[in-house]
Amino acid sequence: MVKFSEAKELFRDVVDLNSYIPLTSSEKTKNDLISAIEQKEKMILLTGEAGSGKSLLLKKIYNELQSKKKIFYVTNPYLEINSLLSLLKNIELNVHQILLLDEAQLLNSETWENLRIYADRGNVTIVFATHDTNVKELLEKKHFSTRINYIIPLKKVSKQEVEKFIMTKLLKNNLNEIADMFTDKNFKKIYKYSKGSLRAVNQLMFKLFDVLDYFNKKYPNKIGSKIDNKYIEIAIMDLKAHNA
């Protein structure tokens, strides 16, 4: 029995380091960010479209640096605002400290100003992860445009990276039989729908394996040795209907 239900779980859209795949574009962004942090730059913007993988990248950086640096990772500053302000008040100025702030577009103006003041005080690097659409608005805030040292974009992935992303997940989990079912036509279809968004890839693959699992159980003789694009089309239609 082909393990479509097992493959489906690999593409659940969660921020899990086990699901991190070192793609060329994300690794370059990660290395650029770490380099800026190690140079003790004050304020850094990590930008990217929703679903581009900013949260997972921040978590990866936190995981790599936590044993070597004084580093804090705030996943939702809006919900954790009191903890964030308390953390800032207790920052030690004689030790370089790093603050990774995800979903930074949720912060209010007062908190932005407090963060700017703490960054100005000394030995602090703050990385703000925000959506592309919020960058212009942020740079228009008083005192900010001249204080952002780096704006580092997390770009959309290429078709080749989408293929690597899918195949690596399957092969790492010994689902070689399923990996062998994919064709270049499949990857072109997946890439066209996802437009280079890893979240969209995850959502489509999760739905695709759900569809394949259903047909495999109900009509096992209909699933061939290669995946027919019609199953991808069914998955896309289902996603569009759900999001309508």
Buried (B, 14 or more C-beta within 10 A) or exposed (E): EBBBBBBBEBBEBEBEEEBBBEBEBBEEBBEBBBEBBBEEBBBBBBBBBEBBBBBBBBBBBBEEBEEEBBBBBBBEBBEBBEEBBEBBEEBEEEEBBBBBBBBBBBBEEEBBBBBBEBBEEBBBBBBBBBBEEBBEEBBEEEEBEEEBBBBBBBBBBBBEBBBBBBBBBBEEBEBEEBBEBBEEEBBBBBBEBBEBBBBBBBBBBBBBBBBBBBBBEEEEEEBEEEBBBEBBBBBBEBBEEEEE
